């Protein structure tokens, strides 16, 4: 045993001796002039890098101070950062060249028509995320199973992880009946849902379009309403979950644009009508047409002189696509400037659909705007867009759809 131990110690000593002399000789070396110059050069380079960092930090602080001063003086800055770059996988050769487009609320009224239009382009892949609170699979049945279409049951108040190039954020209850029934869900969808979609846009480098609303103008004191008008909104009224929710969503969009360089587009959409509207959703056009088809009295909320403008859904979709493809962030009004009182609308529906029905006045709801009409000058100049379908042309198309769903043939 002693011999074995001695042999082991001897072998260890023999193996480690060269290493010992190597390290000792290295440590005993005196630095020559070239190595000294090299070390000095490295130190100088490090110092230059530190000076650059200090200079950049100083410039950043100076720019922030100037931005704060300009903001206090009412001068608004553009983005503070360049747009985020898309994932490298999106631009790699082995990846598909198609444009991947996400539509939240795509099973709803406007969203489903937007899907139809985008799917006409063979280079588009469309992904719809909807929780079916107000939307329906029936609106998308012709696309289910299509290789360029995907439908996800998803609530936008929860994060969504997909790789896309564009996001149309439409998800939100837009009918007074629905958002008054669940006001907390409505404002959560507007605020948290928009935050989640902006987070997705930041992560994948996508351009995002928010469908805001003419409700941000509240009960307007300026007529017609330009985009520069800040509105007259009751922050604690029964409609404020929708009105103020959209105002916060617009704020979030511009905050992400300024701070993170996100490419944003904001459309303020006015009253829209057409096929696939929910039959009993409480909006005036769908109410009047459903009542006329059923032979019921058309209920006009008092005083009947309040005005609205109505844009056919195909015109609305055209405006949204042009805004997404343009270079202006918005907000831009998308609507039809043709203005009608509620009594005039009821009389038009009666004339076109069922002359036998009566018109009766009922009590109005709180905070109902007295007038609403878009100033679309900006849309004309920047997008080359204006509505084409007149009210008398669009109502019969909507009637045909409603009769099919209600199972009532025209007499």
C-alpha positions in Angstrom: 0.0 0.0 0.0 2.8 2.4 0.9 4.5 1.7 -2.4 1.2 2.4 -4.3 0.8 5.8 -2.4 4.4 6.7 -3.2 4.0 5.9 -6.8 0.8 8.0 -7.0 2.5 10.9 -5.4 5.5 10.6 -7.7 3.3 10.5 -10.8 1.4 13.6 -9.6 4.7 15.5 -9.0 6.0 14.6 -12.4 2.8 15.6 -14.1 2.5 19.0 -12.3 6.2 20.0 -12.4 6.1 21.4 -16.0 3.0 23.4 -15.3 4.6 24.8 -12.1 7.7 26.0 -14.0 5.5 27.3 -16.9 3.4 29.5 -14.6 6.3 30.7 -12.6 8.3 31.7 -15.7 5.2 33.5 -17.0 4.7 35.4 -13.8 8.4 36.3 -13.5 8.4 37.9 -17.0 8.9 41.6 -17.2 6.5 43.4 -19.5 8.3 44.6 -22.6 7.6 47.9 -24.3 5.2 46.5 -26.9 3.0 44.8 -24.3 3.0 48.1 -22.2 1.9 50.1 -25.3 -0.8 47.5 -26.0 -2.2 47.7 -22.5 -2.0 51.5 -22.5 -3.9 51.5 -25.9 -6.6 49.3 -24.6 -7.1 51.5 -21.5 -7.3 54.6 -23.8 -9.9 52.8 -26.0 -11.9 51.9 -22.9 -11.8 55.5 -21.7 -13.0 56.8 -25.2 -15.9 54.3 -25.0 -16.8 55.6 -21.6 -16.7 59.2 -22.8 -19.0 58.3 -25.7 -21.5 56.7 -23.3 -21.4 59.8 -21.0 -21.9 62.0 -24.1 -24.9 60.0 -25.3 -26.4 59.9 -21.8 -26.0 63.7 -21.6 -27.6 64.1 -25.1 -30.5 61.8 -24.1 -31.2 63.8 -20.9 -31.0 67.1 -22.9 -33.5 65.8 -25.5 -35.9 64.6 -22.8 -35.6 68.0 -21.1 -36.4 69.8 -24.4 -39.3 67.4 -25.1 -40.8 68.2 -21.6 -40.4 71.9 -22.3 -42.1 71.6 -25.7 -44.9 69.5 -24.2 -45.5 72.1 -21.5 -45.7 74.8 -24.2 -48.2 72.7 -26.2 -45.8 71.5 -28.9 -46.2 67.7 -29.4 -43.2 65.6 -30.5 -43.3 62.7 -32.9 -41.8 59.3 -32.0 -38.8 59.2 -29.7 -37.6 55.9 -31.1 -37.5 54.3 -34.5 -40.1 51.6 -35.3 -39.2 48.2 -33.9 -37.9 45.7 -36.4 -40.0 42.7 -37.3 -38.8 39.2 -36.2 -36.0 38.0 -38.5 -38.0 34.9 -39.2 -40.6 37.1 -41.0 -38.1 38.3 -43.5 -36.1 35.1 -43.9 -36.1 33.2 -47.2 -37.8 30.1 -45.9 -40.7 32.1 -44.5 -43.9 32.7 -46.5 -44.1 36.0 -48.2 -47.8 36.5 -47.5 -49.0 39.4 -45.3 -50.2 38.0 -42.0 -53.1 40.1 -40.7 -54.8 39.8 -37.3 -58.3 41.2 -36.8 -59.6 41.3 -33.3 -63.4 41.3 -33.2 -63.3 39.8 -36.7 -66.5 37.8 -36.2 -68.5 40.9 -35.6 -70.4 43.2 -38.0 -67.7 45.4 -39.4 -64.9 42.9 -38.7 -66.4 40.1 -40.8 -66.8 42.5 -43.8 -63.2 43.5 -43.4 -62.2 39.8 -43.4 -64.1 39.3 -46.7 -62.3 42.2 -48.3 -58.8 41.2 -47.1 -59.3 37.6 -48.2 -59.9 38.7 -51.7 -56.2 39.4 -51.9 -54.4 36.0 -52.4 -51.2 37.4 -50.7 -53.1 37.9 -47.4 -53.4 35.4 -44.5 -56.1 36.5 -42.1 -56.3 35.5 -38.4 -59.4 36.4 -36.5 -59.5 36.6 -32.7 -63.0 36.9 -31.2 -64.7 35.8 -28.0 -68.2 35.9 -29.6 -69.6 38.3 -27.0 -71.3 40.2 -29.9 -69.8 38.4 -32.9 -70.8 35.1 -34.5 -69.1 32.3 -36.4 -72.0 32.5 -38.8 -70.5 35.7 -40.2 -67.3 33.8 -41.2 -68.7 30.5 -42.2 -67.5 30.8 -45.8 -63.9 31.1 -44.8 -63.7 28.4 -42.1 -61.4 25.7 -43.5 -59.7 28.0 -46.0 -55.9 27.6 -46.0 -55.3 31.3 -45.6 -57.8 31.8 -42.8 -57.5 31.0 -39.1 -60.2 31.6 -36.4 -59.2 31.7 -32.7 -61.6 32.0 -29.8 -59.9 34.5 -27.7 -60.7 37.4 -25.3 -58.3 40.4 -26.0 -58.2 41.1 -22.3 -55.8 38.2 -22.2 -52.4 38.3 -24.0 -52.2 36.8 -27.5 -49.0 35.4 -29.0 -49.0 35.3 -32.8 -46.6 36.4 -35.6 -48.3 39.0 -37.7 -47.5 42.0 -39.9 -50.7 44.1 -39.3 -53.3 44.3 -36.5 -56.8 45.7 -37.0 -58.0 46.1 -33.4 -61.8 46.2 -33.7 -62.8 44.2 -30.6 -65.2 46.0 -28.3 -69.0 46.0 -27.8 -70.3 48.9 -29.8 -74.1 48.6 -29.2 -75.6 50.6 -26.3 -77.5 47.5 -25.2 -74.3 45.5 -24.8 -72.0 48.0 -23.3 -74.7 49.2 -20.8 -75.4 45.5 -19.9 -71.7 44.9 -19.0 -69.9 48.3 -18.6 -66.9 46.8 -16.7 -66.3 44.3 -19.5 -66.6 47.1 -22.1 -64.0 49.4 -20.5 -61.6 46.4 -19.8 -61.8 45.5 -23.5 -61.0 49.0 -24.5 -58.1 49.6 -22.1 -56.6 46.2 -21.3 -57.4 44.8 -24.7 -55.7 47.7 -26.4 -52.7 47.4 -24.1 -52.3 43.7 -25.0 -52.6 44.4 -28.8 -50.0 47.2 -28.5 -47.7 44.8 -26.6 -48.1 42.3 -29.4 -47.4 45.0 -32.0 -44.2 46.0 -30.1 -43.0 42.5 -29.8 -43.4 41.5 -33.5 -43.0 44.9 -35.1 -46.5 45.1 -36.5 -48.5 48.1 -37.6 -51.7 48.5 -35.6 -55.0 50.2 -36.4 -57.5 51.1 -33.7 -61.1 51.6 -34.6 -62.0 54.4 -32.2 -65.4 56.1 -32.4 -67.3 59.3 -32.9 -68.4 58.9 -29.3 -65.1 60.5 -28.2 -66.7 63.8 -29.3 -69.6 63.1 -26.8 -72.4 65.7 -27.2 -70.4 68.0 -29.5 -70.5 71.8 -29.3 -68.9 72.0 -32.7 -70.7 70.8 -35.9 -69.6 69.0 -38.0 -66.8 67.5 -35.9 -63.2 67.7 -37.1 -60.4 65.6 -35.6 -59.0 68.6 -33.8 -62.1 68.9 -31.6 -61.5 67.5 -28.1 -65.1 66.6 -27.3 -67.7 67.2 -24.7 -68.0 63.9 -22.8 -69.6 63.0 -19.4 -66.9 60.9 -17.7 -69.3 59.3 -15.2 -72.4 58.7 -17.4 -74.0 55.4 -18.4 -72.3 55.6 -21.8 -68.8 56.6 -20.5 -67.6 53.0 -20.3 -67.5 53.1 -24.1 -66.8 56.8 -24.7 -64.0 57.2 -22.1 -62.7 53.7 -22.8 -62.0 54.7 -26.5 -60.4 58.0 -25.4 -58.0 56.0 -23.1 -57.3 53.6 -26.0 -56.3 56.5 -28.3 -54.1 57.8 -25.5 -52.4 54.4 -25.2 -51.9 54.2 -29.0 -50.1 57.6 -29.1 -48.0 56.8 -25.9 -46.7 53.6 -27.5 -46.1 55.5 -30.7 -44.0 58.2 -29.0 -42.2 56.0 -26.5 -41.6 52.8 -28.5 -41.9 53.8 -32.1 -44.9 51.6 -32.8 -46.6 52.3 -36.2 -50.1 53.2 -35.3 -53.3 54.2 -37.2 -56.5 55.5 -35.5 -59.9 55.7 -37.3 -62.8 57.5 -35.6 -65.7 55.7 -37.1 -69.2 57.1 -37.2 -72.5 55.3 -37.4 -72.2 52.3 -39.7 -75.0 50.1 -41.1 -75.3 47.1 -43.4 -75.8 43.3 -43.5 -74.8 41.2 -40.5 -75.7 43.8 -37.9 -77.2 42.2 -34.8 -81.0 42.4 -35.3 -81.8 43.5 -31.8 -78.6 45.4 -30.8 -80.3 48.6 -29.9 -78.8 50.7 -32.7 -81.3 52.9 -34.5 -81.0 51.6 -38.1 -81.2 47.9 -37.1 -84.1 48.7 -34.7 -86.1 50.5 -37.4 -85.5 47.8 -40.1 -86.4 44.9 -37.8 -89.5 46.7 -36.5 -90.6 47.5 -40.1 -90.1 43.9 -41.2 -92.1 42.6 -38.2 -94.8 45.1 -38.7 -94.2 46.9 -35.4 -94.3 50.6 -34.8 -91.0 52.4 -35.3 -89.9 53.8 -32.0 -88.2 57.2 -32.2 -86.5 58.5 -29.1 -87.6 62.0 -28.2 -87.4 64.7 -29.4 -86.7 63.1 -32.8 -84.7 66.1 -34.0 -81.4 64.6 -32.9 -79.2 63.9 -35.9 -76.9 61.1 -37.1 -74.9 60.3 -40.2 -74.9 56.8 -41.6 -72.0 55.1 -43.5 -72.6 51.8 -45.4 -70.3 49.0 -44.3 -68.5 48.6 -47.6 -67.4 52.2 -47.6 -66.3 51.9 -44.0 -64.1 48.9 -44.8 -62.6 50.7 -47.7 -61.7 53.6 -45.5 -60.0 51.4 -42.9 -57.9 49.6 -45.4 -56.8 52.9 -47.0 -55.8 54.2 -43.5 -53.8 51.1 -42.7 -52.0 51.3 -46.0 -51.3 55.0 -45.7 -48.6 57.0 -43.9 -50.7 59.1 -41.6 -51.2 58.0 -37.9 -54.6 59.8 -37.6 -56.9 60.1 -35.9 -59.0 60.4 -39.1 -62.8 60.5 -39.2 -64.4 57.7 -41.3 -68.1 58.3 -41.9 -70.7 59.6 -44.2 -71.5 63.3 -43.8 -75.1 62.8 -45.0 -77.0 63.9 -41.9 -80.6 62.8 -41.0 -82.8 63.5 -38.0 -84.2 60.4 -36.3 -87.7 61.3 -37.6 -86.4 61.5 -41.1 -84.7 58.2 -40.8 -87.9 56.5 -39.5 -89.9 58.0 -42.4 -87.3 56.8 -44.9 -87.4 53.2 -43.5 -91.2 53.3 -43.5 -91.3 54.4 -47.1 -88.8 51.8 -48.4 -89.7 48.8 -46.3 -93.2 48.9 -44.8 -95.5 51.9 -45.4 -98.2 50.4 -43.2 -96.3 50.8 -39.9 -96.7 53.7 -37.5 -94.0 55.9 -36.0 -94.3 56.6 -32.2 -92.1 58.6 -29.8 -90.5 57.1 -26.7 -88.4 58.4 -23.9 -84.7 59.0 -24.7 -81.7 57.6 -22.8 -79.3 59.8 -20.8 -76.4 61.5 -22.5 -77.7 61.0 -26.0 -75.9 63.4 -28.3 -78.1 66.0 -30.1 -76.1 65.9 -33.3 -73.4 64.0 -35.0 -71.8 64.6 -38.4 -68.2 63.9 -39.5 -65.9 66.4 -41.1 -64.1 64.1 -43.6 -61.8 66.7 -45.1 -58.8 64.9 -43.7 -59.9 61.5 -45.1 -60.4 63.1 -48.6 -57.0 64.8 -48.6 -54.9 62.2 -47.0 -56.6 58.9 -48.0 -58.4 59.9 -51.2 -61.5 58.4 -49.6 -65.1 59.4 -49.4 -68.3 57.3 -49.1 -70.1 56.1 -52.3 -73.3 54.3 -51.0 -76.2 56.6 -50.2 -78.7 55.8 -47.4 -81.5 55.0 -49.9 -79.3 52.5 -51.7 -77.9 50.8 -48.6 -81.2 50.3 -46.6 -82.7 47.8 -49.1 -79.5 45.7 -49.0 -79.7 45.5 -45.3 -83.5 44.7 -45.5 -82.7 41.7 -47.6 -80.3 40.3 -45.1 -82.6 40.9 -42.2 -85.6 39.2 -44.0 -83.4 36.1 -44.6 -82.4 35.9 -40.9 -85.9 36.6 -39.6 -87.5 34.3 -42.1 -90.0 36.9 -43.3 -90.6 37.2 -47.0 -91.3 40.5 -48.7 -95.0 40.9 -49.6 
